[in-house]
């Protein structure tokens, strides 16, 4: 195995075989840099593989495993992991050059373990995106419902996929870390070019037209049920080049445009690629547990699913107060499901936590019913025993008289699908009936259209 050594003597830059332990005269003082305290394997396991760049990087390494054995590539990968650590200060990653030298000689012991973590990541060739759709006024003469705006509700897929981490740019972090060493920080895929199905550079499109062809009766039902706000889940082909080029092929294969409320979910339009469409949908019928700690929301929901739609009931944990103990409060809702993601609308009776953007309750005021819109994606890199984990963001909504709908800022949540424990012989209490599924609106032909 070849290892990098970051000493001042040129002959010591690269050594074949195991690096010998420096003598006491070469030892740096006890390490105090940020990097020496990090769990490298833990950082590799905790990458959010539903985010575009980590997913692209892991998919590319899976497709080009020989590159991971290149020492220059490997130490740049380590620098990338360091750049994703919470609170990283790249200029303070190491206390001095001796500490840096010892650290990078030591990380080669993790090379095979890291290769195993990457190769075992459960990356399918589909990438789900969520969109919000703002519609305009229905045009009776042409029987069309115009789409005024398409809003990406999660990390997008543009003409390239670059490594970013909030205020930290991983490529700049690597340059700082390797300054004064023979490591080439540029010889790493800090950015991938996105190509379409014809292998031409092109950002993936939003696969629906900018005008929906609908009968007036369907348009009226959609408006009266959902207003002018609709959603879409789009699955994109997502494949890394296996010839060493820094390219990701991405184009839409399956998509559903729909309306969503706490009591109904209606498919309005569907797109399917003629050659590679028809990806299987996520199964959310295993009990779903989700928690948003920052807003004291924890719930367990059981869904009944038919294709892309599901309805469910469950309970929310009501925190204890000075006047009442912890309790369970019923909730209900609906879901739209993609290949590896879902969007939920939940009704949350009695949930009155003080949140930014929402009115507080005073005295004996009767709270209005609040709702949660939940955008979740399966965590492709992590799987516990008997469960499948997911993460995402959610917003709390309420309809206040004389004020209309108000929405809280998005907050993160985590959760998992957890099978029911083995049932005892005691009879279970009857479950509340789930809301009925609503029939689809009249379908209309899909066409390639506006970018998301």
Secondary structure, DSSP 8 states (H G I E B T S, - for coil): -EEE---SSGGGSEEESS-----TTT--SS--SSGGGS-HHHHHHT--TTSHHHHHHHHHHHHTGGGGGSHHHHHHHHHHHHHTSTT--GGGS-SSHHHHHHHHHHGGGGHHHHHHHHHTS---SEEEEEEEEEEEEEETTTTEEEEEEEEE-S----SEEE--BTTB-HHHHHHHHTTTSS--TTSS-SEEEEE-TTS-B------S-SEEE--HHHHHHHHHHHTTEEEEEEEEEEEE-SSS--EEEEEEEEEEEEEE-SS-EEEEEEEE-TTT---------S-EEEEEGGGTEEEEEEEEEETTEEEEEEEEEE---SSS--EEEEEEEEEEE-SSEEEEEEEETT-----TTS----TT-----EEEEEEEEE-TT---TTEEEEEEEEEEEEEETTTEEEE---EEEEEEEE------SS--------------------------
